[in-house]
């Protein structure tokens, strides 16, 4: 017998509808007309259910010892929770457009009020300039109809990379095309000089791992070792996603 869907919260703001609903041990954050944004396993809110969030965690593990992180787009906060729990982070900033999102995440979706986490409300395009530089920058910005044009713009993505500390990594969750390439592939190749790595995942997204500069390479041996060490705490292996990494196509 399947668990029934139970609506926990519904908020209408200037951008549209936000819903939180529950099915068994899972809770979901949904935007607009039934567009699922996040999934939380309630017994363990730092569990990453989706491959695209696990691929973004791989981006974090590209850095041997990150101390600071910037999240552009919070959602239910599952990736933020995972990074706070499993990485040696000391200072984390998150920028979220909609005030109701972090409120719902803390009330229903297990986001902890961690002293290391600072959440700002507003448009990432406008607030990026005043954000602190970081070892890790995550870009996961979607509405119920896809990524906004401003978040695919050359200048915005360039500014995201420029927020990285030396040795840092920019991790972008990008929509995938039918050919398995990231949306805006030509722009991305030009902007980052083809110097990044891609990971296509089963949800249809392509996660991009972009180093801070052209002299910085991806240390696959170090990445595999860090992922292997972390696997018992995560409860799953990341090997299959690391094996799927490819140079910019």
N, C-alpha and C positions, 0 to 999 in steps of 0.2 A: 504494500500500500504506500503510495507516494505521499510525502508531506505536503500539506496545503500551504499555499502562499498567504502570508499574513501581513497586511499593511501596518507599519509602525508609525510612520510620519509622512506628512505631505505638506510642502511649503511652496507657495507661489511668490516669486520675486520678479523684479523687472526683466529678468532674462528668461523666465519661463518656469516650468514646474520641476520640483525636486521631490523624489520619493525615496523612502527607505522601507524595504520590505524584507521579510524573513521567510526562509524555507528550511525547515529542520535546523541544523547547526550553522547555516549560512545566512548572512545578511547582505543585502545588495543596495548600492546607491545608484539611483536611476535618474537621468535627466530627460525632460521632454516626453516624447511619445514612446515610452518603453525602450529607451536607449540605456543599456546597462553600462555604468561607468566603473564600478568597483565591486569587488566581492570580498567579504570578510568571513573567515572561519571563526566563529565566536569563541570557542574554547581556547584559541591561540591567535589573537589578532595580528601577530607578526608573521603568520604563515602566509606565503605567497602562493595563491591558487593558480594564477594565470602565468603562462610561459613568458608573456611580455614583461611582467614585473620581475620574474626571475632573470630574464635577459638584462634588465636594467640593473639588477643587483650585481650581475657579472661586470657591468660597467664600473660599479663602485669598487669591485675587487681588483680592477686593473691598477688601482692605486695601492701601494703596499701598506700605507698607514695614514689614511685620511683623518684629519682633525676637524674639518669644516665642510659643510654641505649647504647648497642652496637648491630648494625645490620650487620650480615654477609650475604651479598646479598641484593642489593637495589631494583632492578627491577624498576617499575614505581614510587616507593616510596609511594604508597598509605598507607601501614601500618605505615611507618615512619611518614607521614603526620598526620595520625590519632593520633598516640602517642604524637606527638608534640602539637597537638591541644587539646587533651582531658586529658592528664596526666600532672602532675606537674614536668615535666622534665626540667633540667637546662643545661644538656650537653649530646649530642647525637653524636656518632661516627658510620659511616657506611663504610664498606669495600666492594667495588664492583670490580669485575675482569676486566670489559670492559669499557674503557674510554667513549665510545659513549653512554652508558646506562644513566648515570646521565645527560649528555648533552641533550639527547632526552627527558628525564623525565622533565627537567626544561623548555625546549622549547615547548613541546607539551602536557605534561601529568600533568601539574599543580603542580609539585614539587616546593615549595617555597625556596628561598635563605634565610633560617632562620639562624640568628646569632648563634643559639644553635647547629646547625648541621655542622659537619665536615666530609667530604667525602674523603676517601683515595682509590686510584686505585691500585689493585694488587690482588694476590691470598690470600684468607683468611687463608689458611694453613701457608703461609709464614709470613703474617702480624699480625696474632693473637698474637704472642709473644709480640709485641710492642704496642698492644692496651691497653687502660686503663681498669682497672676493672670496673664493672658496676653493678647496681641493677638488670638490665634486659639484657639478651643476647638472641638475635633472630638468628636462623640459618635457612636460606631459600635459599639454594644453588642448583640450577638446570641448566643444559644445555637443549638443545632441545632433548637430548636422555636420560634424567634422571639425577639422582645424580651421581657425580663422586665418584669413589671408595675411594679417599683420604678423602672425606667429610663424609664417613660412617665408617672411621677407628676409632678404639678404642682410640688411642692416641689423635686424633684431638678432638673427642667429650669430652674426659676427660679434655683436656685443655680448652675447651669452658666452662665446669662447673667450672673449677678452676678460671676462670675470674670473677666469681660472687662475689659480696660483701656479707657479712653475711646477711642472710634473703632474698637473691636474687633468681631469677627464670630464668632458661634456657628454652627457648621455641623453639621447633624444628618442622619444617614442614617436615614430612616424607612421602614418598610414602607408600601407603597401598597395601597389598597383596589381593588376591581373598578371603581370609578368614577374611578380615577386620583388620588384624594385621599390625603393622608397619613393613616396610622392615627392615631386620636385627634385628628382635625381640629378638632372643636369645642373640645376642651381647648386645643389650640395657639392657635386664634384668640383665645380668652379670655385666655390667659396672656400672649401677645405682642401683644395689642391689634390683631390683624390686620396688624401692621407687620413683615412679613418677606416673603421671596420663595421660590418653589418651583420645582423643576426635576424633572419626571418623566422617568425614564430607562427604557431598553428592558428592563432586568432586573426592572422592576416596582416599584422603589423610588421614593421621592420625597425629594429632598435639599432641606433647608430652610436658607436663609441668613438669619440673624437678627442684626440690628445690636444694639449695646450699649444703645442707648436710642432713644426715639421721635423725637428730633430728628435722628437720623442717617439719611441717605438712601443709596441705592445709586447710585454714580456710574457709569452705564453707559458713558459715553465713556472714562473712565479704565480701567474693567474691560476693555473691548475693546482698548484700546491696550496694556495690560500683557499680555493674552493673545496679541495679534499679535506683540509683541516676543519673547515666550517660545516661540512656536510652533516656530521652527527648532531650538531645543534640545530641546523635547519630542518632536519628530518627528511631530506631529499638530496639527490646528487644534482650538480649543475653540469656534469660532464657532457651530456647530450647537447646542451646549448653551446658550450665552449667548442665542441666539435663542429657546430654549425656556423661558427664565425668565419667570415670571408672578407678579403680586402674590398674596398669600395668598388662597386660594379658600375 
